[in-house]
Amino acid sequence: MSGPAPCQLQPSLAPTDWVAPPEERRRRLSRPVAFASLAVVFVLFMAASSAPSPLYVVYQQEWHFSATTLTTVFAVYVLGMIGALLVLGALSDHLGRRPVLLSAIALEAASMVLFLTAGNVGLLLTARFIQGIATGAAMTTLGAALSDLNPAHAPHRAGLVTGTAPTFGLGLGSLGCGLLIEYGPHPTRLVYVLLLLALVVAGALLSALPETSLRRPGAARSLQPRLRIAPHLRADLLSLVPILIASWALGGLYLSLGPSVAVVLFGLSSHVVGGLVVTLLTGPAFLTALALRGWPVGRTLAVSATLLLVGTAVALTGVEEHSLTAAALGTAIAGVGFGGSALASFGTLARIARPAERSELLSVAFVISYLAFSIPAVIAGIAATHAGLHDTFVTYAATVAALCALALLAQRLRATRTPATGGVPQA
């Protein structure tokens, strides 16, 4: 699927300032509306990705599969996403943002149809894999397009959206699905019907998106899997790796096994609670990212790593003492750390990259994040099948706490080698 050919760039203009013929400008969204539409579509993709999480328990009860299979279904999605990030991450830099986004919407819609018809684990795996490819193709392109359309008076707004949309969307999808399972008809179907309708609307919006990336040769060559980082960006990305791994590993635990922990360890049978488990982590993350958007990056990262460590420790204590209150409180505290780390990490990357580097740099960051998101979760699923859910959660949480301590050390070392980062203007 492809959109209209991009308009020609006038030599005197910046790379994102396109001059379109009058008749085409009338058919395209204005820059502010286009920016807002991209933010909504970003949230939609992330909500769709987390919607199956509360359903995993339902599928497990209906189809009688193990925790290993459950986390495999979770990991297949991430496998498709990482494959798309590696292969398609730079494609929009060559073909343009709009055609790649429209193709991702179409692929996501196809996965919703498969979810609707799934009656066994095989179809569920296929649907999640295709959804992963669609999401991976969309995420870096959405991030790059947001940066292209970023308003001049709020230079950090694109980074704010890129850092907050994942957490907001993940929480919205899981909680919304939990409510639909508990109170709506057709618990394994309704959520996918609603998401499919939302994707149709999103496709209509994106078809009117102004093109912001000059079509240039090398599209086929860009499909070669690679992780390339411009030399001047490597030190900044390396300093962010520990906090990316710690925060997204914790997110992977909650999205894959969180609802099962609520059911098995705390005896909570409500599907709304299963959705709340994820929202307790991602809701505070979203609110924190909004609240801290004016903080200096260094301080945000240090506070975030500390709260991730404290929150994980409190949640672990809640599980050990069988205290639902402590487990919920710890999850919310860790969510604050999750949100702060996402804001500072992706906000930094969106700011430091040049337009032609954005898709590739975000691809690398997302690959790191989602490897941390998936691999530990799969290992945890295998461990839960053999050693039990309690011991698996305890070991996993202790490992995340250790990673948080490593992230704190990395930020301290980085701070001693570089000047203090100034405040981030309000978005």
C-alpha positions in Angstrom: 0.0 0.0 0.0 1.4 3.4 -0.9 0.3 7.0 -0.6 0.6 9.8 -3.0 4.2 10.8 -4.0 5.8 13.2 -1.6 6.0 16.8 -2.6 9.2 18.3 -3.6 11.4 20.0 -1.0 12.5 23.6 -1.7 16.2 24.0 -1.2 15.8 26.9 1.1 13.5 25.1 3.6 14.2 22.7 6.5 13.8 19.0 5.8 10.3 18.9 7.4 8.9 22.1 5.7 7.2 20.7 2.6 5.6 22.9 0.0 2.6 21.1 -1.6 0.4 22.2 -4.5 -2.7 24.0 -3.3 -5.0 21.2 -4.3 -3.0 18.7 -2.3 -2.8 21.0 0.7 -6.5 21.2 0.8 -6.7 17.3 1.1 -4.1 17.1 3.8 -4.4 17.6 7.6 -2.9 20.7 9.1 0.4 20.2 11.0 -1.2 20.5 14.5 -4.1 18.1 13.6 -1.7 15.7 11.9 0.5 15.7 15.1 -2.5 15.1 17.3 -3.7 12.3 15.0 -0.3 10.6 15.1 -0.3 10.7 18.9 -3.8 9.1 19.0 -2.7 6.4 16.5 0.4 5.7 18.6 -1.9 5.1 21.7 -4.2 2.9 19.6 -1.3 0.6 18.5 -0.1 0.3 22.1 -3.6 -0.3 23.4 -4.2 -3.0 20.9 -0.9 -4.7 21.9 -1.9 -4.9 25.6 -5.5 -5.8 25.0 -4.9 -9.6 24.9 -3.1 -9.5 28.3 -6.3 -9.9 30.5 -7.5 -12.5 27.9 -4.5 -14.8 28.4 -6.1 -16.2 31.6 -9.4 -16.8 29.7 -7.6 -18.5 26.8 -5.6 -20.6 29.3 -8.7 -21.8 31.0 -10.6 -22.5 27.8 -7.7 -24.2 25.9 -5.8 -25.7 28.9 -2.3 -24.6 28.2 0.7 -24.0 30.5 2.4 -20.8 31.7 5.2 -21.7 29.2 2.7 -21.5 26.3 1.2 -18.3 27.7 4.5 -16.5 27.7 5.3 -17.9 24.3 2.1 -16.3 22.9 3.4 -13.1 24.6 6.9 -13.5 23.1 5.8 -14.2 19.6 4.4 -10.7 19.4 7.7 -9.3 20.5 9.5 -11.5 18.0 7.4 -10.1 15.2 8.0 -6.6 16.5 11.7 -6.9 16.8 11.9 -8.4 13.3 10.0 -5.4 11.9 12.2 -3.0 13.8 15.3 -4.6 12.4 14.0 -4.9 8.8 11.6 -2.0 8.5 13.0 0.5 11.0 14.5 2.8 8.3 12.0 2.2 5.5 10.0 5.3 6.1 13.2 7.4 5.7 13.2 6.2 2.0 9.5 5.6 1.1 8.0 8.3 3.3 6.1 8.2 6.6 2.5 7.9 5.2 2.8 4.7 3.1 4.6 2.8 5.8 2.0 3.8 8.4 -0.9 2.9 6.1 0.6 -0.5 5.5 1.1 -1.0 9.3 -2.6 -0.1 9.8 -3.7 -2.7 7.2 -1.5 -5.4 8.8 -2.8 -4.6 12.3 -6.4 -4.8 11.0 -5.6 -8.3 9.5 -4.3 -9.4 13.0 -7.6 -8.2 14.5 -9.5 -10.4 12.1 -7.4 -13.4 13.1 -8.0 -12.7 16.8 -11.7 -12.7 16.1 -11.6 -16.1 14.4 -9.0 -17.7 16.7 -10.2 -20.9 18.2 -6.8 -22.5 19.2 -3.3 -21.6 20.2 -2.0 -21.8 16.6 -4.2 -19.0 15.3 -3.6 -17.0 18.5 0.2 -17.3 17.9 -0.3 -16.2 14.2 -2.4 -13.2 15.2 0.1 -12.0 17.8 3.1 -12.5 15.4 1.4 -10.4 12.7 0.4 -7.8 15.2 4.0 -7.6 16.3 5.2 -6.9 12.8 2.5 -4.2 12.4 3.4 -2.5 15.7 7.1 -2.6 15.0 6.7 -1.1 11.6 4.4 1.6 13.1 6.4 2.6 16.2 9.5 4.0 14.7 7.7 5.6 11.9 5.2 7.2 14.3 8.1 8.5 16.4 9.9 9.9 13.4 6.7 11.5 12.0 6.0 13.1 15.3 9.5 14.6 15.4 9.0 15.8 11.8 5.8 17.6 12.7 7.0 18.8 16.1 5.8 22.4 16.7 8.6 24.9 16.8 7.3 26.6 20.0 7.5 23.2 21.9 10.6 21.4 20.7 10.3 18.5 23.2 6.7 17.7 22.5 7.5 14.8 20.2 9.7 13.2 22.7 7.0 13.6 25.4 4.5 11.8 23.2 6.9 9.1 22.2 7.8 8.5 25.9 4.2 8.6 27.2 2.1 7.0 24.4 3.4 3.5 25.1 2.6 3.6 28.8 -0.8 5.3 28.4 -1.8 2.9 25.6 -0.7 -0.2 27.4 -2.8 0.7 30.5 -5.8 1.8 28.4 -5.8 -1.5 26.4 -5.5 -3.8 29.4 -8.0 -2.1 31.6 -10.5 -1.5 28.8 -10.2 -5.2 27.8 -10.6 -6.3 31.4 -13.9 -4.3 31.7 -15.2 -5.7 28.4 -14.4 -9.3 29.5 -16.1 -8.8 32.9 -19.2 -6.8 31.8 -19.6 -7.1 28.0 -20.8 -9.8 25.8 -18.5 -12.2 23.8 -15.4 -11.7 26.0 -12.9 -13.0 23.5 -14.4 -11.1 20.5 -15.8 -7.7 21.4 -12.5 -6.0 22.2 -11.2 -6.9 18.7 -14.3 -5.7 17.0 -13.9 -2.3 18.6 -10.2 -2.1 17.8 -10.9 -3.0 14.2 -13.4 -0.2 13.9 -10.8 2.2 15.5 -8.2 1.1 13.0 -10.5 1.9 10.1 -10.9 5.5 11.5 -7.1 5.6 12.0 -6.5 4.6 8.4 -8.8 7.4 7.2 -6.9 9.9 9.3 -3.5 8.8 8.2 -4.5 8.8 4.5 -4.8 12.6 4.9 -1.4 12.9 6.7 1.0 15.4 5.1 4.1 13.6 3.9 7.2 14.8 5.9 10.0 12.6 4.5 11.5 13.1 1.1 11.4 9.9 -0.9 14.9 8.8 -1.7 16.7 5.8 -3.1 17.9 2.9 -1.0 14.6 1.4 0.2 15.6 -2.2 -0.7 19.0 -1.8 0.9 17.4 -0.4 4.0 15.6 -3.8 4.5 18.8 -5.5 5.4 18.6 -6.3 9.1 21.0 -4.1 11.0 21.4 -2.1 14.1 23.4 1.0 13.2 24.0 4.0 15.4 25.7 7.1 14.3 29.0 7.5 16.2 28.0 10.8 17.9 24.9 9.1 19.3 26.5 6.0 20.8 27.6 7.3 24.2 24.1 8.8 24.9 22.4 5.5 24.0 24.8 3.4 25.9 24.2 5.4 29.1 20.4 4.7 28.7 20.7 0.9 28.2 20.5 -0.1 31.9 17.4 1.9 32.7 15.8 0.7 29.4 16.4 -2.9 30.3 15.3 -2.6 34.0 12.1 -0.7 33.2 11.0 -2.8 30.2 11.9 -6.1 31.9 9.5 -5.1 34.7 6.8 -4.2 32.1 7.2 -7.6 30.5 6.7 -9.4 33.8 3.4 -7.5 34.4 2.0 -7.8 30.9 2.8 -11.5 30.6 2.3 -13.0 34.1 0.7 -10.1 36.0 -3.0 -11.2 35.6 -1.9 -14.8 36.5 -0.2 -13.5 39.7 -3.5 -11.8 40.7 -5.5 -15.0 40.1 -3.1 -17.6 41.4 -1.3 -15.9 44.3 -4.0 -13.5 45.5 -7.1 -15.4 44.5 -8.6 -12.5 42.6 -11.0 -13.9 39.9 -12.3 -10.6 38.5 -11.0 -9.9 35.0 -11.1 -6.2 35.7 -8.5 -6.8 38.4 -6.4 -8.6 35.7 -6.5 -5.4 33.6 -5.8 -3.3 36.7 -2.6 -5.1 37.4 -1.1 -3.7 34.2 -2.8 -0.3 34.6 -1.4 0.0 38.1 2.1 0.0 36.5 1.3 2.0 33.3 -1.2 4.5 34.7 1.3 6.1 37.1 3.9 5.8 34.4 1.9 8.0 32.1 1.0 10.6 34.7 4.6 10.8 35.9 5.9 11.4 32.4 3.5 14.3 32.1 4.4 15.7 35.5 8.2 15.5 35.0 8.5 16.8 31.5 10.2 20.0 32.7 12.8 18.2 34.8 16.5 17.9 33.9 17.1 14.6 32.2 19.8 13.5 34.6 17.7 14.1 37.7 14.7 12.3 36.0 16.7 9.2 35.2 18.2 9.1 38.8 14.8 9.4 40.5 13.2 7.0 38.0 15.8 4.3 38.7 15.5 4.8 42.4 11.7 4.5 42.3 11.9 1.4 40.1 14.1 -0.2 42.7 12.0 0.8 45.7 8.7 -0.1 44.0 9.9 -3.5 42.9 11.1 -4.2 46.4 7.8 -3.2 47.9 5.8 -5.3 45.4 8.1 -8.3 46.2 7.5 -7.8 49.9 3.7 -7.8 49.2 3.9 -11.1 47.4 6.1 -12.7 50.1 3.8 -11.4 52.9 0.6 -12.1 50.8 -0.3 -8.4 51.2 -2.4 -7.2 48.3 -2.0 -3.6 49.5 1.8 -3.7 49.5 1.9 -5.4 46.1 -0.4 -2.8 44.6 1.5 0.1 46.3 4.9 -1.3 45.0 3.5 -1.7 41.5 2.3 2.0 41.5 5.7 3.2 42.8 7.5 1.2 40.2 5.1 2.6 37.6 6.3 6.1 38.5 9.9 5.0 37.8 8.8 3.4 34.6 7.2 6.6 33.3 10.1 8.8 34.3 12.6 6.5 32.6 10.5 6.3 29.4 10.2 10.1 29.3 13.9 10.8 29.8 15.1 8.0 27.5 13.0 8.4 24.5 12.8 12.2 24.9 16.6 12.3 24.8 16.8 10.1 21.7 14.1 12.1 19.9 16.0 15.3 20.6 19.6 14.4 19.8 18.9 12.6 16.5 19.0 14.4 13.2 15.9 13.8 10.9 17.6 11.2 8.7 18.8 9.3 11.9 15.5 9.2 13.8 14.0 6.0 12.5 17.2 4.0 12.9 18.0 5.3 16.4 14.5 4.7 17.7 14.6 1.2 16.1 17.7 0.4 18.1 16.2 1.8 21.3 12.9 -0.2 20.8 14.8 -3.4 20.0 16.7 -3.1 23.3 13.5 -2.3 25.2 11.5 -5.1 23.7 14.3 -7.7 24.0 14.3 -6.8 27.7 10.5 -6.9 27.6 10.2 -10.4 26.1 13.2 -12.7 26.8 13.0 -12.5 30.7 9.2 -13.0 30.4 9.6 -16.2 28.4 12.2 -17.5 30.8 9.8 -16.7 33.6 7.0 -18.6 31.9 9.2 -21.7 31.6 10.3 -21.3 35.2 6.7 -20.9 36.4 5.7 -24.2 34.7 8.4 -26.1 36.6 9.1 -24.1 39.8 5.8 -22.4 40.4 4.5 -18.9 40.0 5.5 -17.6 43.4 9.2 -18.6 43.2 9.4 -17.3 39.6 8.0 -13.9 40.6 10.3 -13.5 43.5 13.4 -14.4 41.4 12.3 -12.1 38.6 11.6 -9.2 40.8 14.9 -9.5 42.6 16.7 -9.5 39.2 14.8 -6.4 38.1 15.8 -4.7 41.4 19.5 -5.5 40.7 19.1 -4.1 37.2 17.7 -0.9 38.7 20.7 -0.6 41.0 23.0 -1.0 37.9 21.0 1.7 36.1 21.6 4.1 39.1 25.3 3.3 38.9 25.4 3.9 35.2 23.7 7.3 35.5 26.1 8.3 38.3 29.1 7.4 36.2 27.7 9.3 33.2 27.0 12.4 35.3 30.6 12.5 36.5 31.9 12.4 32.9 29.5 15.0 31.3 28.2 18.4 32.3 24.8 18.5 34.0 22.0 18.5 31.6 19.8 21.5 31.7 16.1 21.6 32.2 13.8 20.4 29.5 11.4 23.1 28.3 7.7 22.5 28.8 6.1 20.5 26.0 
